């Protein structure tokens, strides 16, 4: 009986590099919230993880002690293009879950993902700029197609069970944003999280990690105009439709080839 009660009822699906780690840590400090043990199980997205079975997955929530909100935080769940089996598995196991989707300026997100990849010792690309990366790894753009990715969920989850978390708003006023998330997932929104102003992992910290690991690959986040324009064109109507659905102004992120990100 307890195992059934402790089944996750909320998914923090990404997007990657949109403060999802920070948000999941802050949520875990609420006394009525249980966040999955370890970081990002990717159970529904990665075949090798899913093959471990439901019992293995549920063991990640073995700390359950009657919390009302039980959360799996895995950014791969929003990468619907890279992991096509994700939705069918979620619908099979968690059809009544609530969905949290954290997003940030699409190009800023790409830059941050690029820096993380380049600072990872096992990453194969050497001396690659952000301009090279968006051409070589199309998934870096796919992860910024917020409308496409959230629509994969909207086919099965009503809008009232989906909440968007805006990166800039979270950075500016984490307490207000967290209160809104707590209310959405059905726990006391008046609970104050004392660590909510902890800094988000920065680009400088990622580069420092790279240097400590001994990786000497250069990092270049300066866009050239043609690649930036091409990238914006790839996003096309996706960003505009997403902002419209969220009732945000069309220039909320100021995605213009001549603007700095």
Secondary structure, DSSP 8 states (H G I E B T S, - for coil): -HHHHTS--EEE---TTSSHHHHHHHHHTSTTEEE-SSS---TTT-HHHHTT-HHHHHHTTTT-SS-SEEEEE-GGGG-TTT-TTHHHHHHHH-TT-EEEEEE--HHHHHHHHHHHHHT-TT----S-BHHHHHHH-THHHHTT-HHHHHHHHHTTS-GGGEEEEEHHHHHH-HHHHHHHHHHHHTS-TT---TTTT-----HHHHHHHHHHTT-----B----HHHHHHHHHHHTHHHHHHHHHTT--TTSS---TTS--
